[in-house]
């Protein structure tokens, strides 16, 4: 019987005091049971919410570890690091799927929905064309002949790395050109190693970085 669906005048209360006390005790027991059920449901909901928060922290931690592994990929143990990164990426995908399912059950938006656009790497614009350029050619070690078979080497292409440098009073671009040579007899390819830069894969040369550091910490100029 739904007590809230009828008015107080329509409730037929027993005239016997013992029956009335028994009815009151039964109502109290039902209210206590309802409160316990609500409290249990509230505790379960809070536990699920805390689990979602913990999963979110684990996902962010795994993303940081995966990013570090990707940066460490170019080394002597690159194959092992690649395997670790791939396994970590699979674990991250499982966690994100579980997190999305749990968040959907709670009626909350899943934070992993933003992962796809966030994973896109920003496209780096080329250095301005109006800046003067100095070209440095790094000759391949086998330019005189193939070190594997002694055959003549033909040009296969070249890789160009542009670094922004600072000469007092002006900026210049240093183009590091590394011709790629291919042997006409075998499949050997020869190319000079990439130039060593202060920041790996960066655009700033050592003179520019020195100028920025001196201007900031010695001359106390703002970074514009």
Beta strands, then each sheet from edge to edge (+ up, - down):
strand 1: 133-137
strand 2: 153-167
strand 3: 170-183
strand 4: 189-191
sheet 1: 1+ 3+ 2-
sheet 2: 1+ 3+ 4-
end
